[in-house]
Amino acid sequence: MRDYKGSVLFITHDRSFLDNVATRIVELDRGRLLSFPGNFSAYQMRKAEQLEIEDVENAKFDKFLAQEEVWIRKGVQARRTRDEGRVRRLEALRLTRSARRDQQGQVRLDVSAGDRSGKIVAELDGVSKRYGSKVIVRDFSATILRGDKVGLIGANGAGKTTLLKLILGEEKPDSGTIRQGTKLQVAYFDQMRAQLNEDASLADTIAPGSDWVEINGQRKHVMTYLNDFLFAPERARSPVKSLSGGERNRLLLARLFAKPANVLVLDEPTNDLDIDTLELLEELLEDYTGTVFLVSHDRTFLDNVVTQVVVAEGEGLWREYIGGYSDWERVRPSAAQLAAAKGTAKNDAKPEPKEPVPAAPKQKKLSYKEQRELDALPLVIAQLEAEQKVISSRLADPEMYKQQPDEVKRLNDRFAEIDALLLENLEKWEAIDARGKG
């Protein structure tokens, strides 16, 4: 495609493909089309700069609006004639804020870790498997240890799923021996999405017969958990068959991570996932202390997650390499020549997994709890203001005062209560924001 002289318009979440082919990125962001020159890496840098500027501008605006809201609720001076201009400005600020479209929420991923497995997850010695005349695996040997993150690379039909089933003891070899480790708790992500019941609701898919899930010892309501995966509460009772491809993947991830597991098997998990969710999934898998088996054609995803790859080299030959996809690409020619020269499919001894490079510590001005509270406050305030608006509308009906005097009293009491809550939350927002900048 790089050599093609005409114009090409393509849609993909494959970051390596975008980096290698694209000369311009067009992004649909909150109803706007934005154009960025260059490939995906250049887009990421420019987008990060743009969002940083946007965050600073929005924070300044929100802080000023919060100060004005505190002012108007603190006393009667806001009602004086000389302050009418300030009141009108506040109304304009509120309209501007309500018209602003915030960035789309991000999936919040957290995996429910199972019990610690034994040190050896699987040990294969001289394993072979064939179906009829087709050899799928020939004389393969490997040792998979707890904490290994193994990528399987091969063309469609090469036998990646069969090899996985052999490793996990779901298929028996024609020859050779396989020894599984102890205390294995395996959770699967199926690329065919066959695990999903089309007629079941989203909530029943995650927590059949219950309203709760348990993640790392903490109970979560299924509605809250689904919301972490960008499913609004009103969709929790929708059937699975109403979901798009990307939504099905998010639902599968939600169910996968709700199960206690020390071995994750992910078969093409990146299909239909947006890039932000892909990056969050990468971070979760990097930090996951269990063992991961990953089948994917996403080269960047493999590079960022796996510690070693097992590659199909034709005629049932499988070879193990340290590192990710790019590491394998660098050594592939010499390895192929070595295999041809030896004329054997015997696998080399497994090298030690590479030491993970520790991430640079990020400076945090606010605690995690404070940051979550700061992020949640705008929504809390908006909900209170919306409720107050509904009450105002009801109290504007003169018939209510004649027919429902008790309800009028209740609504007035609630209106005053909301006023106090708004003032409390606005002051809290200002205080936390000040600590974060102090």
RODO-2510 file (C-alpha; in nm, 4 decimals, decimal comma):
residues 438
     n   res          X          Y          Z
     1     m     0,0000     0,0000     0,0000
     2     r     0,2918     0,2355     0,0606
     3     d     0,3887     0,1980    -0,3058
     4     y     0,0365     0,2608    -0,4339
     5     k     0,0188     0,5972    -0,6160
     6     g    -0,3467     0,6685    -0,5479
     7     s    -0,5255     0,7706    -0,2293
     8     v    -0,6268     0,5112     0,0300
     9     l    -0,8896     0,5484     0,3019
    10     f    -0,8813     0,2718     0,5651
    11     i    -1,0234     0,2057     0,9124
    12     t    -0,8238    -0,0050     1,1583
    13     h    -0,7238    -0,0339     1,5242
    14     d    -0,3924    -0,1990     1,4253
    15     r    -0,1372     0,0535     1,5508
    16     s     0,1575    -0,1053     1,3680
    17     f    -0,0348    -0,0910     1,0394
    18     l    -0,1252     0,2736     1,1023
    19     d     0,2377     0,3592     1,1776
    20     n     0,3663     0,1852     0,8652
    21     v     0,1047     0,3023     0,6137
    22     a    -0,0811     0,6167     0,7234
    23     t     0,0351     0,9651     0,6226
    24     r    -0,2635     1,1381     0,7850
    25     i    -0,4945     1,0410     1,0709
    26     v    -0,8560     1,1618     1,0715
    27     e    -1,0213     1,1253     1,4120
    28     l    -1,3898     1,1441     1,5022
    29     d    -1,3906     1,3022     1,8477
    30     r    -1,7171     1,4043     2,0194
    31     g    -1,8948     1,4782     1,6939
    32     r    -1,6015     1,6605     1,5324
    33     l    -1,3654     1,5429     1,2584
    34     l    -1,0043     1,6337     1,3379
    35     s    -0,7136     1,5861     1,0975
    36     f    -0,3558     1,5164     1,2079
    37     p    -0,0620     1,4950     0,9636
    38     g     0,1754     1,1991     0,9936
    39     n     0,1385     0,8414     1,1164
    40     f    -0,0153     0,7053     1,4360
    41     s     0,2849     0,7825     1,6568
    42     a     0,2807     1,1457     1,5421
    43     y    -0,0954     1,1581     1,6032
    44     q    -0,0507     1,0268     1,9588
    45     m     0,1944     1,3034     2,0453
    46     r    -0,0190     1,5801     1,8918
    47     k    -0,3375     1,4420     2,0488
    48     a    -0,1758     1,4226     2,3925
    49     e    -0,0670     1,7871     2,3629
    50     q    -0,4178     1,8886     2,2497
    51     l    -0,5890     1,7070     2,5376
    52     e    -0,3445     1,8530     2,7880
    53     i    -0,4292     2,2066     2,6709
    54     e    -0,8013     2,1197     2,6744
    55     d    -0,7761     1,9823     3,0303
    56     v    -0,6012     2,2976     3,1541
    57     e    -0,8588     2,5257     2,9902
    58     n    -1,1517     2,3180     3,1202
    59     a    -1,0061     2,3066     3,4717
    60     k    -0,9707     2,6865     3,4772
    61     f    -1,3259     2,7278     3,3492
    62     d    -1,4699     2,4760     3,5981
    63     k    -1,2863     2,6347     3,8904
    64     f    -1,4151     2,9807     3,7970
    65     l    -1,7693     2,8446     3,7558
    66     a    -1,7457     2,6718     4,0954
    67     q    -1,6364     2,9978     4,2599
    68     e    -1,9314     3,1803     4,1024
    69     e    -2,1707     2,9082     4,2189
    70     v    -2,0359     2,9383     4,5738
    71     w    -2,0814     3,3178     4,5568
    72     i    -2,4421     3,3032     4,4406
    73     r    -2,5399     3,0544     4,7127
    74     k    -2,3665     3,2223     5,0042
    75     g    -2,5873     3,5228     5,0577
    76     v    -2,8401     3,7749     4,9436
    77     q    -2,5825     4,0041     4,7869
    78     a    -2,6315     3,8140     4,4585
    79     r    -2,9850     3,9474     4,4382
    80     r    -2,8876     4,3118     4,4584
    81     t    -2,9333     4,5223     4,1469
    82     r    -2,5654     4,6023     4,1162
    83     d    -2,4890     4,2261     4,0920
    84     e    -2,7375     4,1482     3,8137
    85     g    -2,4553     4,1533     3,5580
    86     r    -2,2670     3,8900     3,7552
    87     v    -2,5784     3,6740     3,7781
    88     r    -2,6276     3,6973     3,3994
    89     r    -2,2638     3,6011     3,3480
    90     l    -2,3164     3,2961     3,5721
    91     e    -2,6144     3,1903     3,3613
    92     a    -2,3980     3,2194     3,0503
    93     l    -2,1236     3,0122     3,2163
    94     r    -2,3747     2,7411     3,3037
    95     l    -2,4963     2,7271     2,9444
    96     t    -2,1385     2,7010     2,8173
    97     r    -2,0645     2,4169     3,0617
    98     s    -2,3799     2,2252     2,9737
    99     a    -2,2979     2,2523     2,6026
   100     r    -1,9462     2,1187     2,6507
   101     r    -1,8943     1,7586     2,5468
   102     d    -1,6437     1,5889     2,7740
   103     q    -1,4097     1,3170     2,6640
   104     q    -1,5692     0,9738     2,6362
   105     g    -1,5309     0,7614     2,9471
   106     q    -1,2685     0,4906     2,9586
   107     v    -1,3160     0,1272     3,0433
   108     r    -1,1984     0,0538     3,3991
   109     l    -1,0259    -0,2864     3,3991
   110     d    -0,9457    -0,4941     3,7050
   111     v    -0,8886    -0,8691     3,6932
   112     s    -1,0007    -1,1003     3,9729
   113     a    -0,6789    -1,2873     4,0538
   114     g    -0,7228    -1,6488     4,1576
   115     d    -0,5141    -1,8548     4,3979
   116     r    -0,1430    -1,8760     4,3282
   117     s    -0,0670    -2,1648     4,0917
   118     g     0,2292    -2,3982     4,1173
   119     k     0,5641    -2,2785     3,9813
   120     i     0,5329    -2,4952     3,6675
   121     v     0,2156    -2,4346     3,4665
   122     a     0,2889    -2,6911     3,1948
   123     e     0,5824    -2,9073     3,0855
   124     l     0,5822    -3,0592     2,7362
   125     d     0,8377    -3,3142     2,6168
   126     g     0,8511    -3,4360     2,2555
   127     v     0,4805    -3,3697     2,1961
   128     s     0,3277    -3,4508     1,8553
   129     k    -0,0289    -3,4242     1,7269
   130     r    -0,1887    -3,4839     1,3872
   131     y    -0,5372    -3,4868     1,2376
   132     g    -0,5465    -3,7417     0,9588
   133     s    -0,2518    -3,6706     0,7306
   134     k    -0,2022    -3,3134     0,8590
   135     v     0,0686    -3,2726     1,1217
   136     i    -0,0279    -2,9949     1,3657
   137     v     0,2522    -3,0300     1,6217
   138     r     0,5760    -3,2217     1,5727
   139     d     0,8165    -3,3079     1,8563
   140     f     0,7548    -2,9913     2,0590
   141     s     0,9127    -2,9390     2,4009
   142     a     0,8697    -2,6425     2,6361
   143     t     0,8292    -2,5469     2,9998
   144     i     0,5771    -2,2765     3,0898
   145     l     0,6338    -2,1154     3,4296
   146     r     0,4000    -1,9191     3,6553
   147     g     0,3929    -1,5541     3,5428
   148     d     0,4982    -1,6267     3,1835
   149     k     0,3082    -1,4335     2,9180
   150     v     0,3204    -1,6458     2,6043
   151     g     0,2204    -1,5240     2,2576
   152     l     0,1294    -1,7769     1,9871
   153     i     0,2124    -1,6665     1,6327
   154     g     0,1109    -1,8448     1,3158
   155     a    -0,1055    -1,8264     1,0054
   156     n    -0,4755    -1,9081     1,0287
   157     g    -0,5096    -2,2860     1,0433
   158     a    -0,1536    -2,3397     1,1694
   159     g    -0,2818    -2,5046     1,4882
   160     k    -0,2519    -2,2332     1,7536
   161     t    -0,5778    -2,3366     1,9246
   162     t    -0,4772    -2,7047     1,9163
   163     l    -0,1390    -2,6278     2,0726
   164     l    -0,3131    -2,4268     2,3462
   165     k    -0,5471    -2,7188     2,4188
   166     l    -0,2484    -2,9528     2,4421
   167     i    -0,0673    -2,7228     2,6846
   168     l    -0,3770    -2,6956     2,9070
   169     g    -0,4547    -3,0676     2,8966
   170     e    -0,7743    -3,0390     2,6927
   171     e    -0,6304    -3,2487     2,4084
   172     k    -0,4166    -3,5627     2,4386
   173     p    -0,0988    -3,5861     2,2266
   174     d    -0,0385    -3,8718     1,9847
   175     s     0,3098    -3,9040     2,1324
   176     g     0,5229    -3,7344     2,3964
   177     t     0,4273    -3,6299     2,7481
   178     i     0,2518    -3,3259     2,8964
   179     r     0,2497    -3,2456     3,2685
   180     q     0,0140    -2,9760     3,3967
   181     g     0,0913    -2,7736     3,7051
   182     t    -0,1101    -2,7617     4,0251
   183     k    -0,3934    -2,5294     4,1347
   184     l    -0,4591    -2,3980     3,7829
   185     q    -0,7679    -2,1755     3,7470
   186     v    -0,8152    -2,1062     3,3750
   187     a    -1,0361    -1,8338     3,2219
   188     y    -1,0958    -1,8117     2,8462
   189     f    -1,1618    -1,5343     2,5984
   190     d    -1,3019    -1,7005     2,2865
   191     q    -1,2417    -1,5364     1,9485
   192     m    -1,5593    -1,6986     1,8087
   193     r    -1,7677    -1,5404     2,0897
   194     a    -1,9370    -1,8818     2,1257
   195     q    -1,9434    -1,8420     2,5024
   196     l    -2,2221    -1,5815     2,4877
   197     n    -2,5912    -1,6711     2,5173
   198     e    -2,7632    -1,4433     2,2647
   199     d    -3,0893    -1,4252     2,4612
   200     a    -2,9362    -1,3666     2,8054
   201     s    -2,9221    -1,0134     2,9456
   202     l    -2,5918    -0,8376     3,0048
   203     a    -2,6407    -0,8577     3,3827
   204     d    -2,7184    -1,2327     3,3720
   205     t    -2,4133    -1,2897     3,1512
   206     i    -2,1881    -1,1355     3,4161
   207     a    -2,3606    -1,2578     3,7336
   208     p    -2,6178    -1,5340     3,6622
   209     g    -2,8822    -1,5367     3,9332
   210     s    -2,7164    -1,2610     4,1357
   211     d    -2,6887    -0,8826     4,1473
   212     w    -2,3279    -0,8909     4,2703
   213     v    -1,9802    -0,9819     4,1492
   214     e    -1,6675    -1,0170     4,3612
   215     i    -1,3410    -0,8688     4,2320
   216     n    -1,0310    -0,9364     4,4435
   217     g    -1,2371    -0,9808     4,7587
   218     q    -1,4538    -0,6705     4,7048
   219     r    -1,8240    -0,6957     4,6195
   220     k    -1,9551    -0,4814     4,3349
   221     h    -2,3110    -0,4420     4,2154
   222     v    -2,3423    -0,5825     3,8644
   223     m    -2,4743    -0,2444     3,7373
   224     t    -2,1639    -0,0672     3,8690
   225     y    -1,9374    -0,3354     3,7247
   226     l    -2,1028    -0,3122     3,3817
   227     n    -2,0684     0,0658     3,3957
   228     d    -1,6907     0,0153     3,4384
   229     f    -1,7045    -0,1387     3,0893
   230     l    -1,9103     0,1551     2,9493
   231     f    -2,2492    -0,0190     2,9661
   232     a    -2,5040     0,2269     3,1075
   233     p    -2,7352     0,0895     3,3823
   234     e    -3,0405     0,1075     3,1544
   235     r    -2,8715    -0,1406     2,9163
   236     a    -2,8007    -0,4026     3,1831
   237     r    -3,1273    -0,5872     3,1021
   238     s    -3,0741    -0,5712     2,7242
   239     p    -3,0086    -0,9047     2,5464
   240     v    -2,6623    -0,9932     2,4213
   241     k    -2,7926    -1,0085     2,0634
   242     s    -2,8437    -0,6288     2,0681
   243     l    -2,4688    -0,5628     2,1065
   244     s    -2,2205    -0,4568     1,8385
   245     g    -1,8941    -0,6439     1,7831
   246     g    -1,6941    -0,4083     2,0034
   247     e    -1,9577    -0,4225     2,2778
   248     r    -1,9525    -0,8024     2,2715
   249     n    -1,5777    -0,7942     2,3229
   250     r    -1,6160    -0,5583     2,6186
   251     l    -1,8814    -0,7883     2,7672
   252     l    -1,6532    -1,0910     2,7254
   253     l    -1,3710    -0,9033     2,8963
   254     a    -1,6077    -0,8058     3,1784
   255     r    -1,7076    -1,1685     3,2323
   256     l    -1,3506    -1,2932     3,1962
   257     f    -1,2143    -1,0547     3,4575
   258     a    -1,4990    -1,1283     3,7011
   259     k    -1,3811    -1,4910     3,7314
   260     p    -1,0987    -1,5760     3,9745
   261     a    -0,8174    -1,7057     3,7526
   262     n    -0,4418    -1,7547     3,7606
   263     v    -0,4232    -1,8488     3,3898
   264     l    -0,5792    -1,6284     3,1204
   265     v    -0,6270    -1,7633     2,7685
   266     l    -0,6981    -1,4784     2,5251
   267     d    -0,7841    -1,5790     2,1686
   268     e    -0,7834    -1,2653     1,9497
   269     p    -0,9010    -1,0312     2,2285
   270     t    -0,8198    -0,7114     2,0353
   271     n    -1,0812    -0,7533     1,7597
   272     d    -1,3241    -0,4573     1,7603
   273     l    -1,1679    -0,2933     2,0673
   274     d    -1,0908     0,0774     2,0396
   275     i    -0,7299     0,1859     2,0868
   276     d    -0,7837     0,3398     2,4334
   277     t    -0,9303     0,0112     2,5616
   278     l    -0,6480    -0,1831     2,3963
   279     e    -0,3911     0,0237     2,5833
   280     l    -0,5746    -0,0229     2,9141
   281     l    -0,5911    -0,3998     2,8522
   282     e    -0,2171    -0,4008     2,7832
   283     e    -0,1469    -0,2259     3,1141
   284     l    -0,3639    -0,4728     3,3048
   285     l    -0,1962    -0,7768     3,1468
   286     e     0,1512    -0,6321     3,2086
   287     d     0,0701    -0,6029     3,5810
   288     y    -0,1126    -0,9377     3,6024
   289     t     0,0820    -1,1813     3,8225
   290     g    -0,0666    -1,4968     3,6703
   291     t     0,0121    -1,6718     3,3429
   292     v    -0,1178    -1,5478     3,0065
   293     f    -0,1548    -1,7298     2,6749
   294     l    -0,2258    -1,4829     2,3962
   295     v    -0,3257    -1,5502     2,0359
   296     s    -0,3256    -1,2260     1,8382
   297     h    -0,2377    -1,0733     1,5026
   298     d    -0,1890    -0,7344     1,6700
   299     r     0,1894    -0,6904     1,6607
   300     t     0,1989    -0,3917     1,8945
   301     f    -0,0204    -0,5723     2,1481
   302     l     0,2108    -0,8746     2,1417
   303     d     0,5194    -0,6543     2,1821
   304     n     0,3708    -0,4756     2,4826
   305     v     0,2412    -0,7811     2,6685
   306     v     0,4280    -1,1068     2,6091
   307     t     0,7564    -1,2263     2,7550
   308     q     0,8032    -1,4967     2,4908
   309     v     0,6447    -1,6181     2,1667
   310     v     0,5861    -1,9667     2,0279
   311     v     0,5903    -1,9536     1,6488
   312     a     0,4591    -2,1954     1,3836
   313     e     0,7401    -2,2530     1,1323
   314     g     0,5596    -2,4948     0,9008
   315     e     0,4981    -2,8702     0,8817
   316     g     0,4094    -2,8910     1,2511
   317     l     0,7294    -2,7269     1,3713
   318     w     0,6936    -2,4831     1,6632
   319     r     0,9806    -2,2836     1,8112
   320     e     1,0007    -2,0663     2,1203
   321     y     1,1672    -1,7212     2,1195
   322     i     1,2317    -1,4759     2,3984
   323     g     1,0590    -1,1345     2,3731
   324     g     0,7708    -1,0115     2,1606
   325     y     0,6801    -0,9996     1,7921
   326     s     0,9503    -0,7472     1,6978
   327     d     1,2180    -0,9509     1,8799
   328     w     1,1129    -1,2589     1,6844
   329     e     1,1183    -1,0657     1,3547
   330     r     1,4795    -0,9610     1,4182
   331     v     1,6055    -1,3186     1,4691
   332     r     1,3676    -1,5046     1,2392
   333     p     1,5945    -1,5409     0,9304
   334     s     1,8897    -1,6826     1,1200
   335     a     1,6656    -1,9169     1,3186
   336     a     1,5055    -2,0490     0,9986
   337     q     1,8486    -2,1124     0,8436
   338     l     1,9602    -2,2912     1,1612
   339     a     1,6529    -2,5141     1,1584
   340     a     1,7090    -2,6017     0,7925
   341     a     2,0752    -2,6793     0,8514
   342     k     2,0038    -2,9076     1,1449
   343     g     1,7021    -3,0672     0,9762
   344     t     1,5366    -3,1156     1,3128
   345     a     1,2288    -2,9860     1,4849
   346     k     1,3713    -3,0318     1,8354
   347     n     1,3171    -2,7123     2,0297
   348     d     1,5978    -2,5327     2,2022
   349     a     1,6015    -2,5124     2,5791
   350     k     1,3760    -2,2401     2,7054
   351     p     1,5656    -1,9184     2,7814
   352     e     1,5010    -1,7281     3,1000
   353     p     1,2221    -1,4731     3,0707
   354     k     1,3439    -1,1211     3,0179
   355     e     1,3407    -0,8966     3,3200
   356     p     1,0534    -0,6493     3,2999
   357     v     1,1588    -0,2880     3,2770
   358     p     1,0071    -0,1060     3,5731
   359     a     0,7812     0,1811     3,4762
   360     a     0,9001     0,5246     3,5749
   361     p     0,7140     0,6346     3,8870
   362     k     0,4494     0,8953     3,8186
   363     q     0,4333     1,1971     4,0393
   364     k     0,0895     1,2339     4,1996
   365     k    -0,0258     1,5508     4,3682
   366     l    -0,3490     1,3987     4,4956
   367     s    -0,4139     1,0624     4,6570
   368     y    -0,6067     0,8063     4,4528
   369     k    -0,9146     0,8589     4,6715
   370     e    -0,8955     1,2384     4,6352
   371     q    -0,8525     1,2175     4,2576
   372     r    -1,1530     0,9844     4,2243
   373     e    -1,3585     1,2195     4,4408
   374     l    -1,2492     1,5197     4,2339
   375     d    -1,3419     1,3397     3,9108
   376     a    -1,6839     1,2403     4,0509
   377     l    -1,7861     1,5799     4,1914
   378     p    -1,8924     1,7449     3,8592
   379     l    -2,1400     1,4601     3,7960
   380     v    -2,2734     1,4767     4,1546
   381     i    -2,3248     1,8532     4,1216
   382     a    -2,4926     1,8165     3,7807
   383     q    -2,7333     1,5535     3,9182
   384     l    -2,8246     1,7737     4,2150
   385     e    -2,8841     2,0724     3,9873
   386     a    -3,0999     1,8592     3,7564
   387     e    -3,3099     1,7418     4,0522
   388     q    -3,3450     2,1023     4,1716
   389     k    -3,4607     2,2042     3,8247
   390     v    -3,7334     1,9364     3,8306
   391     i    -3,8480     2,0554     4,1749
   392     s    -3,8624     2,4164     4,0536
   393     s    -4,0769     2,3090     3,7597
   394     r    -4,3197     2,1242     3,9891
   395     l    -4,3398     2,4128     4,2346
   396     a    -4,4302     2,6473     3,9468
   397     d    -4,7671     2,4694     3,9148
   398     p    -5,0260     2,6741     4,1165
   399     e    -5,2660     2,3775     4,1369
   400     m    -5,0159     2,1861     4,3479
   401     y    -5,0452     2,4372     4,6352
   402     k    -5,4228     2,3755     4,6521
   403     q    -5,4273     2,0002     4,6012
   404     q    -5,0981     1,8779     4,7550
   405     p    -4,9826     2,1125     5,0332
   406     d    -4,7845     1,8339     5,2050
   407     e    -4,5986     1,7608     4,8815
   408     v    -4,5225     2,1325     4,8419
   409     k    -4,3640     2,1348     5,1889
   410     r    -4,1615     1,8232     5,1089
   411     l    -4,0384     1,9714     4,7808
   412     n    -3,9403     2,2998     4,9468
   413     d    -3,7500     2,1096     5,2171
   414     r    -3,5721     1,9038     4,9515
   415     f    -3,4904     2,2181     4,7513
   416     a    -3,3247     2,3720     5,0585
   417     e    -3,1434     2,0422     5,1275
   418     i    -3,0080     2,0364     4,7702
   419     d    -2,8927     2,3966     4,8108
   420     a    -2,6881     2,2952     5,1140
   421     l    -2,5497     1,9869     4,9369
   422     l    -2,4515     2,1942     4,6337
   423     l    -2,2660     2,4450     4,8468
   424     e    -2,0918     2,1641     5,0360
   425     n    -1,9846     1,9859     4,7147
   426     l    -1,8742     2,3040     4,5404
   427     e    -1,6578     2,4020     4,8382
   428     k    -1,5195     2,0487     4,8565
   429     w    -1,4329     2,0634     4,4844
   430     e    -1,2536     2,3940     4,5300
   431     a    -1,0623     2,2626     4,8341
   432     i    -0,9432     1,9402     4,6659
   433     d    -0,8522     2,1297     4,3496
   434     a    -0,6482     2,3747     4,5562
   435     r    -0,4631     2,0883     4,7296
   436     g    -0,3844     1,9349     4,3940
   437     k    -0,2271     2,2588     4,2730
   438     g    -0,0557     2,3372     4,6030
***
